[in-house]
Amino acid sequence: MPQIKAPRLYLNRCGVFYFRLKTKEKDRKVSFRTKCPVTANIVALQLNAVIERGRAMNIGISVC
């Protein structure tokens, strides 16, 4: 079964996955501290769901 490709998921040159969130002021990157693509994809899809739900409700979600 093919995986769903998660938006905002990036791989650095060392093989570690990051979640990237662009805002007006900054470009925030949060490390998942994993090199496993399956784990990173699952976590990124969950974070995307929370962010998009917040945008739909006009609530500002900040990623620290």
N, CA, C, O and CB atoms as a CASP TS submission, in Angstrom:
PFRMAT TS
TARGET T0000
AUTHOR 0000-0000-0000
METHOD Language model
MODEL 1
PARENT N/A
ATOM      1  N   MET     1       0.845  -1.178   0.000  1.00  0.00           N
ATOM      2  CA  MET     1       0.000   0.000   0.000  1.00  0.00           C
ATOM      3  C   MET     1       0.892   1.243   0.000  1.00  0.00           C
ATOM      4  O   MET     1       1.771   1.368   0.852  1.00  0.00           O
ATOM      5  CB  MET     1      -0.962  -0.003   1.224  1.00  0.00           C
ATOM      6  N   PRO     2       0.676   2.163  -0.945  1.00  0.00           N
ATOM      7  CA  PRO     2       1.525   3.361  -0.995  1.00  0.00           C
ATOM      8  C   PRO     2       1.220   4.319   0.148  1.00  0.00           C
ATOM      9  O   PRO     2       0.085   4.418   0.614  1.00  0.00           O
ATOM     10  CB  PRO     2       1.347   4.081  -2.328  1.00  0.00           C
ATOM     11  N   GLN     3       2.257   5.019   0.585  1.00  0.00           N
ATOM     12  CA  GLN     3       2.094   5.983   1.670  1.00  0.00           C
ATOM     13  C   GLN     3       1.580   7.304   1.133  1.00  0.00           C
ATOM     14  O   GLN     3       1.821   7.658  -0.021  1.00  0.00           O
ATOM     15  CB  GLN     3       3.416   6.193   2.413  1.00  0.00           C
ATOM     16  N   ILE     4       0.870   8.028   1.982  1.00  0.00           N
ATOM     17  CA  ILE     4       0.456   9.384   1.669  1.00  0.00           C
ATOM     18  C   ILE     4       1.644  10.287   1.956  1.00  0.00           C
ATOM     19  O   ILE     4       2.213  10.240   3.047  1.00  0.00           O
ATOM     20  CB  ILE     4      -0.814   9.813   2.493  1.00  0.00           C
ATOM     21  N   LYS     5       2.019  11.104   0.989  1.00  0.00           N
ATOM     22  CA  LYS     5       3.149  12.009   1.190  1.00  0.00           C
ATOM     23  C   LYS     5       2.684  13.206   2.008  1.00  0.00           C
ATOM     24  O   LYS     5       1.740  13.899   1.630  1.00  0.00           O
ATOM     25  CB  LYS     5       3.750  12.469  -0.172  1.00  0.00           C
ATOM     26  N   ALA     6       3.343  13.438   3.112  1.00  0.00           N
ATOM     27  CA  ALA     6       2.961  14.521   4.019  1.00  0.00           C
ATOM     28  C   ALA     6       3.570  15.843   3.571  1.00  0.00           C
ATOM     29  O   ALA     6       4.770  15.916   3.306  1.00  0.00           O
ATOM     30  CB  ALA     6       3.396  14.200   5.456  1.00  0.00           C
ATOM     31  N   PRO     7       2.743  16.894   3.485  1.00  0.00           N
ATOM     32  CA  PRO     7       3.317  18.206   3.215  1.00  0.00           C
ATOM     33  C   PRO     7       4.096  18.697   4.432  1.00  0.00           C
ATOM     34  O   PRO     7       3.861  18.249   5.555  1.00  0.00           O
ATOM     35  CB  PRO     7       2.214  19.216   2.836  1.00  0.00           C
ATOM     36  N   ARG     8       5.004  19.600   4.202  1.00  0.00           N
ATOM     37  CA  ARG     8       5.824  20.221   5.247  1.00  0.00           C
ATOM     38  C   ARG     8       6.841  19.265   5.869  1.00  0.00           C
ATOM     39  O   ARG     8       7.431  19.589   6.900  1.00  0.00           O
ATOM     40  CB  ARG     8       4.933  20.768   6.330  1.00  0.00           C
ATOM     41  N   LEU     9       7.056  18.116   5.277  1.00  0.00           N
ATOM     42  CA  LEU     9       8.024  17.151   5.789  1.00  0.00           C
ATOM     43  C   LEU     9       9.290  17.252   4.949  1.00  0.00           C
ATOM     44  O   LEU     9       9.246  17.128   3.725  1.00  0.00           O
ATOM     45  CB  LEU     9       7.447  15.695   5.766  1.00  0.00           C
ATOM     46  N   TYR    10      10.412  17.479   5.612  1.00  0.00           N
ATOM     47  CA  TYR    10      11.681  17.649   4.915  1.00  0.00           C
ATOM     48  C   TYR    10      12.740  16.744   5.513  1.00  0.00           C
ATOM     49  O   TYR    10      12.705  16.406   6.696  1.00  0.00           O
ATOM     50  CB  TYR    10      12.136  19.108   4.970  1.00  0.00           C
ATOM     51  N   LEU    11      13.673  16.363   4.672  1.00  0.00           N
ATOM     52  CA  LEU    11      14.778  15.498   5.059  1.00  0.00           C
ATOM     53  C   LEU    11      16.066  16.297   4.920  1.00  0.00           C
ATOM     54  O   LEU    11      16.351  16.840   3.853  1.00  0.00           O
ATOM     55  CB  LEU    11      14.818  14.196   4.190  1.00  0.00           C
ATOM     56  N   ASN    12      16.851  16.369   6.002  1.00  0.00           N
ATOM     57  CA  ASN    12      18.115  17.107   5.886  1.00  0.00           C
ATOM     58  C   ASN    12      19.190  16.198   5.298  1.00  0.00           C
ATOM     59  O   ASN    12      18.942  15.020   5.040  1.00  0.00           O
ATOM     60  CB  ASN    12      18.565  17.658   7.271  1.00  0.00           C
ATOM     61  N   ARG    13      20.362  16.740   5.091  1.00  0.00           N
ATOM     62  CA  ARG    13      21.418  15.990   4.411  1.00  0.00           C
ATOM     63  C   ARG    13      21.957  14.825   5.230  1.00  0.00           C
ATOM     64  O   ARG    13      22.609  13.935   4.684  1.00  0.00           O
ATOM     65  CB  ARG    13      22.546  16.911   4.062  1.00  0.00           C
ATOM     66  N   CYS    14      21.692  14.822   6.534  1.00  0.00           N
ATOM     67  CA  CYS    14      22.143  13.722   7.394  1.00  0.00           C
ATOM     68  C   CYS    14      21.100  12.619   7.521  1.00  0.00           C
ATOM     69  O   CYS    14      21.357  11.585   8.138  1.00  0.00           O
ATOM     70  CB  CYS    14      22.493  14.250   8.772  1.00  0.00           C
ATOM     71  N   GLY    15      19.921  12.839   6.939  1.00  0.00           N
ATOM     72  CA  GLY    15      18.877  11.824   6.963  1.00  0.00           C
ATOM     73  C   GLY    15      17.848  12.003   8.057  1.00  0.00           C
ATOM     74  O   GLY    15      17.007  11.126   8.255  1.00  0.00           O
ATOM     75  N   VAL    16      17.890  13.124   8.780  1.00  0.00           N
ATOM     76  CA  VAL    16      16.936  13.386   9.861  1.00  0.00           C
ATOM     77  C   VAL    16      15.746  14.156   9.289  1.00  0.00           C
ATOM     78  O   VAL    16      15.921  15.080   8.495  1.00  0.00           O
ATOM     79  CB  VAL    16      17.610  14.186  11.031  1.00  0.00           C
ATOM     80  N   PHE    17      14.540  13.769   9.697  1.00  0.00           N
ATOM     81  CA  PHE    17      13.332  14.410   9.198  1.00  0.00           C
ATOM     82  C   PHE    17      12.957  15.624  10.034  1.00  0.00           C
ATOM     83  O   PHE    17      13.102  15.629  11.257  1.00  0.00           O
ATOM     84  CB  PHE    17      12.182  13.419   9.179  1.00  0.00           C
ATOM     85  N   TYR    18      12.469  16.659   9.343  1.00  0.00           N
ATOM     86  CA  TYR    18      12.052  17.915   9.957  1.00  0.00           C
ATOM     87  C   TYR    18      10.650  18.267   9.506  1.00  0.00           C
ATOM     88  O   TYR    18      10.223  17.898   8.412  1.00  0.00           O
ATOM     89  CB  TYR    18      13.030  19.049   9.610  1.00  0.00           C
ATOM     90  N   PHE    19       9.940  18.984  10.361  1.00  0.00           N
ATOM     91  CA  PHE    19       8.649  19.561  10.021  1.00  0.00           C
ATOM     92  C   PHE    19       8.889  21.044   9.811  1.00  0.00           C
ATOM     93  O   PHE    19       9.436  21.711  10.689  1.00  0.00           O
ATOM     94  CB  PHE    19       7.562  19.293  11.138  1.00  0.00           C
ATOM     95  N   ARG    20       8.489  21.569   8.663  1.00  0.00           N
ATOM     96  CA  ARG    20       8.765  22.964   8.318  1.00  0.00           C
ATOM     97  C   ARG    20       7.454  23.732   8.224  1.00  0.00           C
ATOM     98  O   ARG    20       6.542  23.352   7.490  1.00  0.00           O
ATOM     99  CB  ARG    20       9.553  23.064   6.985  1.00  0.00           C
ATOM    100  N   LEU    21       7.382  24.818   8.979  1.00  0.00           N
ATOM    101  CA  LEU    21       6.185  25.652   8.987  1.00  0.00           C
ATOM    102  C   LEU    21       6.578  27.070   8.625  1.00  0.00           C
ATOM    103  O   LEU    21       7.355  27.708   9.336  1.00  0.00           O
ATOM    104  CB  LEU    21       5.474  25.610  10.367  1.00  0.00           C
ATOM    105  N   LYS    22       6.043  27.560   7.523  1.00  0.00           N
ATOM    106  CA  LYS    22       6.334  28.919   7.073  1.00  0.00           C
ATOM    107  C   LYS    22       5.293  29.867   7.656  1.00  0.00           C
ATOM    108  O   LYS    22       4.089  29.631   7.552  1.00  0.00           O
ATOM    109  CB  LYS    22       6.353  29.005   5.517  1.00  0.00           C
ATOM    110  N   THR    23       5.777  30.937   8.268  1.00  0.00           N
ATOM    111  CA  THR    23       4.904  31.997   8.753  1.00  0.00           C
ATOM    112  C   THR    23       5.347  33.296   8.097  1.00  0.00           C
ATOM    113  O   THR    23       6.325  33.322   7.350  1.00  0.00           O
ATOM    114  CB  THR    23       4.941  32.104  10.318  1.00  0.00           C
ATOM    115  N   LYS    24       4.632  34.361   8.378  1.00  0.00           N
ATOM    116  CA  LYS    24       4.991  35.646   7.783  1.00  0.00           C
ATOM    117  C   LYS    24       6.351  36.124   8.278  1.00  0.00           C
ATOM    118  O   LYS    24       7.131  36.696   7.515  1.00  0.00           O
ATOM    119  CB  LYS    24       3.924  36.691   8.096  1.00  0.00           C
ATOM    120  N   GLU    25       6.629  35.889   9.550  1.00  0.00           N
ATOM    121  CA  GLU    25       7.872  36.385  10.135  1.00  0.00           C
ATOM    122  C   GLU    25       9.038  35.419   9.956  1.00  0.00           C
ATOM    123  O   GLU    25      10.152  35.836   9.638  1.00  0.00           O
ATOM    124  CB  GLU    25       7.670  36.661  11.600  1.00  0.00           C
ATOM    125  N   LYS    26       8.782  34.134  10.160  1.00  0.00           N
ATOM    126  CA  LYS    26       9.875  33.170  10.220  1.00  0.00           C
ATOM    127  C   LYS    26       9.562  31.906   9.439  1.00  0.00           C
ATOM    128  O   LYS    26       8.428  31.646   9.035  1.00  0.00           O
ATOM    129  CB  LYS    26      10.181  32.820  11.658  1.00  0.00           C
ATOM    130  N   ASP    27      10.602  31.149   9.250  1.00  0.00           N
ATOM    131  CA  ASP    27      10.501  29.814   8.690  1.00  0.00           C
ATOM    132  C   ASP    27      10.924  28.872   9.811  1.00  0.00           C
ATOM    133  O   ASP    27      12.115  28.750  10.100  1.00  0.00           O
ATOM    134  CB  ASP    27      11.394  29.638   7.381  1.00  0.00           C
ATOM    135  N   ARG    28       9.974  28.212  10.437  1.00  0.00           N
ATOM    136  CA  ARG    28      10.281  27.374  11.599  1.00  0.00           C
ATOM    137  C   ARG    28      10.496  25.929  11.173  1.00  0.00           C
ATOM    138  O   ARG    28       9.760  25.391  10.345  1.00  0.00           O
ATOM    139  CB  ARG    28       9.152  27.458  12.643  1.00  0.00           C
ATOM    140  N   LYS    29      11.515  25.313  11.752  1.00  0.00           N
ATOM    141  CA  LYS    29      11.800  23.909  11.496  1.00  0.00           C
ATOM    142  C   LYS    29      11.892  23.190  12.835  1.00  0.00           C
ATOM    143  O   LYS    29      12.593  23.627  13.747  1.00  0.00           O
ATOM    144  CB  LYS    29      13.115  23.737  10.672  1.00  0.00           C
ATOM    145  N   VAL    30      11.174  22.088  12.931  1.00  0.00           N
ATOM    146  CA  VAL    30      11.176  21.291  14.154  1.00  0.00           C
ATOM    147  C   VAL    30      11.663  19.892  13.791  1.00  0.00           C
ATOM    148  O   VAL    30      11.110  19.245  12.902  1.00  0.00           O
ATOM    149  CB  VAL    30       9.749  21.248  14.820  1.00  0.00           C
ATOM    150  N   SER    31      12.688  19.439  14.476  1.00  0.00           N
ATOM    151  CA  SER    31      13.239  18.118  14.206  1.00  0.00           C
ATOM    152  C   SER    31      12.362  17.041  14.828  1.00  0.00           C
ATOM    153  O   SER    31      11.908  17.171  15.965  1.00  0.00           O
ATOM    154  CB  SER    31      14.675  18.012  14.738  1.00  0.00           C
ATOM    155  N   PHE    32      12.130  15.979  14.068  1.00  0.00           N
ATOM    156  CA  PHE    32      11.426  14.813  14.611  1.00  0.00           C
ATOM    157  C   PHE    32      12.400  13.868  15.309  1.00  0.00           C
ATOM    158  O   PHE    32      11.984  12.924  15.981  1.00  0.00           O
ATOM    159  CB  PHE    32      10.674  14.067  13.494  1.00  0.00           C
ATOM    160  N   ARG    33      13.690  14.123  15.147  1.00  0.00           N
ATOM    161  CA  ARG    33      14.757  13.313  15.748  1.00  0.00           C
ATOM    162  C   ARG    33      14.637  11.838  15.364  1.00  0.00           C
ATOM    163  O   ARG    33      14.868  10.942  16.176  1.00  0.00           O
ATOM    164  CB  ARG    33      14.729  13.454  17.272  1.00  0.00           C
ATOM    165  N   THR    34      14.273  11.616  14.113  1.00  0.00           N
ATOM    166  CA  THR    34      14.176  10.251  13.617  1.00  0.00           C
ATOM    167  C   THR    34      14.651  10.199  12.176  1.00  0.00           C
ATOM    168  O   THR    34      14.549  11.173  11.430  1.00  0.00           O
ATOM    169  CB  THR    34      12.734   9.722  13.734  1.00  0.00           C
ATOM    170  N   LYS    35      15.162   9.058  11.810  1.00  0.00           N
ATOM    171  CA  LYS    35      15.545   8.818  10.425  1.00  0.00           C
ATOM    172  C   LYS    35      14.582   7.843   9.762  1.00  0.00           C
ATOM    173  O   LYS    35      14.753   7.485   8.596  1.00  0.00           O
ATOM    174  CB  LYS    35      16.979   8.284  10.350  1.00  0.00           C
ATOM    175  N   CYS    36      13.580   7.420  10.503  1.00  0.00           N
ATOM    176  CA  CYS    36      12.587   6.472   9.991  1.00  0.00           C
ATOM    177  C   CYS    36      11.519   7.230   9.191  1.00  0.00           C
ATOM    178  O   CYS    36      10.810   8.063   9.755  1.00  0.00           O
ATOM    179  CB  CYS    36      11.933   5.669  11.162  1.00  0.00           C
ATOM    180  N   PRO    37      11.395   6.957   7.895  1.00  0.00           N
ATOM    181  CA  PRO    37      10.424   7.693   7.087  1.00  0.00           C
ATOM    182  C   PRO    37       8.972   7.405   7.460  1.00  0.00           C
ATOM    183  O   PRO    37       8.119   8.283   7.327  1.00  0.00           O
ATOM    184  CB  PRO    37      10.633   7.370   5.641  1.00  0.00           C
ATOM    185  N   VAL    38       8.680   6.207   7.920  1.00  0.00           N
ATOM    186  CA  VAL    38       7.302   5.864   8.289  1.00  0.00           C
ATOM    187  C   VAL    38       6.878   6.645   9.527  1.00  0.00           C
ATOM    188  O   VAL    38       5.787   7.216   9.555  1.00  0.00           O
ATOM    189  CB  VAL    38       7.164   4.343   8.541  1.00  0.00           C
ATOM    190  N   THR    39       7.722   6.676  10.543  1.00  0.00           N
ATOM    191  CA  THR    39       7.422   7.423  11.766  1.00  0.00           C
ATOM    192  C   THR    39       7.289   8.911  11.477  1.00  0.00           C
ATOM    193  O   THR    39       6.355   9.556  11.953  1.00  0.00           O
ATOM    194  CB  THR    39       8.510   7.187  12.818  1.00  0.00           C
ATOM    195  N   ALA    40       8.208   9.451  10.710  1.00  0.00           N
ATOM    196  CA  ALA    40       8.175  10.881  10.386  1.00  0.00           C
ATOM    197  C   ALA    40       6.917  11.233   9.602  1.00  0.00           C
ATOM    198  O   ALA    40       6.317  12.282   9.835  1.00  0.00           O
ATOM    199  CB  ALA    40       9.423  11.279   9.585  1.00  0.00           C
ATOM    200  N   ASN    41       6.516  10.379   8.686  1.00  0.00           N
ATOM    201  CA  ASN    41       5.327  10.627   7.880  1.00  0.00           C
ATOM    202  C   ASN    41       4.067  10.629   8.742  1.00  0.00           C
ATOM    203  O   ASN    41       3.200  11.483   8.561  1.00  0.00           O
ATOM    204  CB  ASN    41       5.207   9.578   6.775  1.00  0.00           C
ATOM    205  N   ILE    42       3.957   9.697   9.665  1.00  0.00           N
ATOM    206  CA  ILE    42       2.790   9.620  10.547  1.00  0.00           C
ATOM    207  C   ILE    42       2.695  10.868  11.417  1.00  0.00           C
ATOM    208  O   ILE    42       1.621  11.458  11.534  1.00  0.00           O
ATOM    209  CB  ILE    42       2.859   8.360  11.430  1.00  0.00           C
ATOM    210  N   VAL    43       3.798  11.272  12.026  1.00  0.00           N
ATOM    211  CA  VAL    43       3.799  12.447  12.898  1.00  0.00           C
ATOM    212  C   VAL    43       3.508  13.714  12.093  1.00  0.00           C
ATOM    213  O   VAL    43       2.775  14.587  12.557  1.00  0.00           O
ATOM    214  CB  VAL    43       5.151  12.576  13.629  1.00  0.00           C
ATOM    215  N   ALA    44       4.078  13.819  10.891  1.00  0.00           N
ATOM    216  CA  ALA    44       3.844  14.996  10.049  1.00  0.00           C
ATOM    217  C   ALA    44       2.381  15.085   9.628  1.00  0.00           C
ATOM    218  O   ALA    44       1.815  16.178   9.610  1.00  0.00           O
ATOM    219  CB  ALA    44       4.747  14.955   8.808  1.00  0.00           C
ATOM    220  N   LEU    45       1.766  13.973   9.293  1.00  0.00           N
ATOM    221  CA  LEU    45       0.348  13.982   8.923  1.00  0.00           C
ATOM    222  C   LEU    45      -0.524  14.409  10.098  1.00  0.00           C
ATOM    223  O   LEU    45      -1.501  15.135   9.912  1.00  0.00           O
ATOM    224  CB  LEU    45      -0.084  12.597   8.425  1.00  0.00           C
ATOM    225  N   GLN    46      -0.182  13.967  11.299  1.00  0.00           N
ATOM    226  CA  GLN    46      -0.942  14.372  12.483  1.00  0.00           C
ATOM    227  C   GLN    46      -0.782  15.863  12.755  1.00  0.00           C
ATOM    228  O   GLN    46      -1.763  16.541  13.060  1.00  0.00           O
ATOM    229  CB  GLN    46      -0.495  13.565  13.706  1.00  0.00           C
ATOM    230  N   LEU    47       0.435  16.381  12.651  1.00  0.00           N
ATOM    231  CA  LEU    47       0.661  17.816  12.858  1.00  0.00           C
ATOM    232  C   LEU    47      -0.051  18.653  11.797  1.00  0.00           C
ATOM    233  O   LEU    47      -0.611  19.704  12.109  1.00  0.00           O
ATOM    234  CB  LEU    47       2.161  18.125  12.845  1.00  0.00           C
ATOM    235  N   ASN    48      -0.031  18.196  10.558  1.00  0.00           N
ATOM    236  CA  ASN    48      -0.733  18.904   9.491  1.00  0.00           C
ATOM    237  C   ASN    48      -2.228  18.965   9.763  1.00  0.00           C
ATOM    238  O   ASN    48      -2.864  19.988   9.511  1.00  0.00           O
ATOM    239  CB  ASN    48      -0.473  18.233   8.147  1.00  0.00           C
ATOM    240  N   ALA    49      -2.792  17.879  10.273  1.00  0.00           N
ATOM    241  CA  ALA    49      -4.221  17.858  10.589  1.00  0.00           C
ATOM    242  C   ALA    49      -4.552  18.887  11.667  1.00  0.00           C
ATOM    243  O   ALA    49      -5.560  19.586  11.565  1.00  0.00           O
ATOM    244  CB  ALA    49      -4.652  16.454  11.045  1.00  0.00           C
ATOM    245  N   VAL    50      -3.719  18.985  12.691  1.00  0.00           N
ATOM    246  CA  VAL    50      -3.941  19.955  13.767  1.00  0.00           C
ATOM    247  C   VAL    50      -3.825  21.382  13.239  1.00  0.00           C
ATOM    248  O   VAL    50      -4.645  22.236  13.573  1.00  0.00           O
ATOM    249  CB  VAL    50      -2.937  19.730  14.916  1.00  0.00           C
ATOM    250  N   ILE    51      -2.823  21.639  12.428  1.00  0.00           N
ATOM    251  CA  ILE    51      -2.616  22.990  11.888  1.00  0.00           C
ATOM    252  C   ILE    51      -3.765  23.388  10.970  1.00  0.00           C
ATOM    253  O   ILE    51      -4.277  24.503  11.068  1.00  0.00           O
ATOM    254  CB  ILE    51      -1.281  23.070  11.126  1.00  0.00           C
ATOM    255  N   GLU    52      -4.172  22.495  10.084  1.00  0.00           N
ATOM    256  CA  GLU    52      -5.259  22.820   9.155  1.00  0.00           C
ATOM    257  C   GLU    52      -6.590  22.972   9.885  1.00  0.00           C
ATOM    258  O   GLU    52      -7.412  23.804   9.501  1.00  0.00           O
ATOM    259  CB  GLU    52      -5.377  21.739   8.077  1.00  0.00           C
ATOM    260  N   ARG    53      -6.811  22.188  10.920  1.00  0.00           N
ATOM    261  CA  ARG    53      -8.029  22.329  11.726  1.00  0.00           C
ATOM    262  C   ARG    53      -8.031  23.685  12.422  1.00  0.00           C
ATOM    263  O   ARG    53      -9.069  24.342  12.499  1.00  0.00           O
ATOM    264  CB  ARG    53      -8.141  21.182  12.769  1.00  0.00           C
ATOM    265  N   GLY    54      -6.880  24.105  12.928  1.00  0.00           N
ATOM    266  CA  GLY    54      -6.761  25.415  13.567  1.00  0.00           C
ATOM    267  C   GLY    54      -6.981  26.546  12.590  1.00  0.00           C
ATOM    268  O   GLY    54      -7.612  27.547  12.931  1.00  0.00           O
ATOM    269  N   ARG    55      -6.473  26.405  11.389  1.00  0.00           N
ATOM    270  CA  ARG    55      -6.686  27.440  10.370  1.00  0.00           C
ATOM    271  C   ARG    55      -8.157  27.529   9.981  1.00  0.00           C
ATOM    272  O   ARG    55      -8.675  28.621   9.750  1.00  0.00           O
ATOM    273  CB  ARG    55      -5.830  27.155   9.126  1.00  0.00           C
ATOM    274  N   ALA    56      -8.822  26.395   9.909  1.00  0.00           N
ATOM    275  CA  ALA    56     -10.239  26.387   9.556  1.00  0.00           C
ATOM    276  C   ALA    56     -11.075  27.067  10.634  1.00  0.00           C
ATOM    277  O   ALA    56     -12.115  27.658  10.344  1.00  0.00           O
ATOM    278  CB  ALA    56     -10.728  24.954   9.338  1.00  0.00           C
ATOM    279  N   MET    57     -10.613  26.980  11.874  1.00  0.00           N
ATOM    280  CA  MET    57     -11.337  27.597  12.989  1.00  0.00           C
ATOM    281  C   MET    57     -10.797  28.989  13.298  1.00  0.00           C
ATOM    282  O   MET    57     -11.229  29.618  14.264  1.00  0.00           O
ATOM    283  CB  MET    57     -11.247  26.714  14.236  1.00  0.00           C
ATOM    284  N   ASN    58      -9.854  29.480  12.485  1.00  0.00           N
ATOM    285  CA  ASN    58      -9.226  30.793  12.662  1.00  0.00           C
ATOM    286  C   ASN    58      -8.533  30.932  14.007  1.00  0.00           C
ATOM    287  O   ASN    58      -8.613  31.975  14.657  1.00  0.00           O
ATOM    288  CB  ASN    58     -10.259  31.885  12.515  1.00  0.00           C
ATOM    289  N   ILE    59      -7.861  29.881  14.411  1.00  0.00           N
ATOM    290  CA  ILE    59      -7.095  29.887  15.658  1.00  0.00           C
ATOM    291  C   ILE    59      -5.622  29.819  15.281  1.00  0.00           C
ATOM    292  O   ILE    59      -5.223  28.991  14.463  1.00  0.00           O
ATOM    293  CB  ILE    59      -7.503  28.689  16.605  1.00  0.00           C
ATOM    294  N   GLY    60      -4.827  30.679  15.871  1.00  0.00           N
ATOM    295  CA  GLY    60      -3.391  30.657  15.605  1.00  0.00           C
ATOM    296  C   GLY    60      -2.736  29.508  16.341  1.00  0.00           C
ATOM    297  O   GLY    60      -2.834  29.426  17.565  1.00  0.00           O
ATOM    298  N   ILE    61      -2.078  28.628  15.628  1.00  0.00           N
ATOM    299  CA  ILE    61      -1.363  27.509  16.226  1.00  0.00           C
ATOM    300  C   ILE    61       0.123  27.819  16.122  1.00  0.00           C
ATOM    301  O   ILE    61       0.628  28.088  15.032  1.00  0.00           O
ATOM    302  CB  ILE    61      -1.721  26.145  15.524  1.00  0.00           C
ATOM    303  N   SER    62       0.816  27.783  17.236  1.00  0.00           N
ATOM    304  CA  SER    62       2.251  28.032  17.197  1.00  0.00           C
ATOM    305  C   SER    62       2.995  26.737  17.456  1.00  0.00           C
ATOM    306  O   SER    62       2.617  25.946  18.319  1.00  0.00           O
ATOM    307  CB  SER    62       2.656  29.107  18.225  1.00  0.00           C
ATOM    308  N   VAL    63       4.049  26.537  16.702  1.00  0.00           N
ATOM    309  CA  VAL    63       4.902  25.369  16.869  1.00  0.00           C
ATOM    310  C   VAL    63       6.180  25.843  17.530  1.00  0.00           C
ATOM    311  O   VAL    63       6.910  26.655  16.962  1.00  0.00           O
ATOM    312  CB  VAL    63       5.191  24.654  15.501  1.00  0.00           C
ATOM    313  N   CYS    64       6.456  25.347  18.718  1.00  0.00           N
ATOM    314  CA  CYS    64       7.642  25.785  19.461  1.00  0.00           C
ATOM    315  C   CYS    64       8.807  24.878  19.192  1.00  0.00           C
ATOM    316  O   CYS    64       9.893  25.091  19.732  1.00  0.00           O
ATOM    317  CB  CYS    64       7.362  25.834  20.952  1.00  0.00           C
TER
END
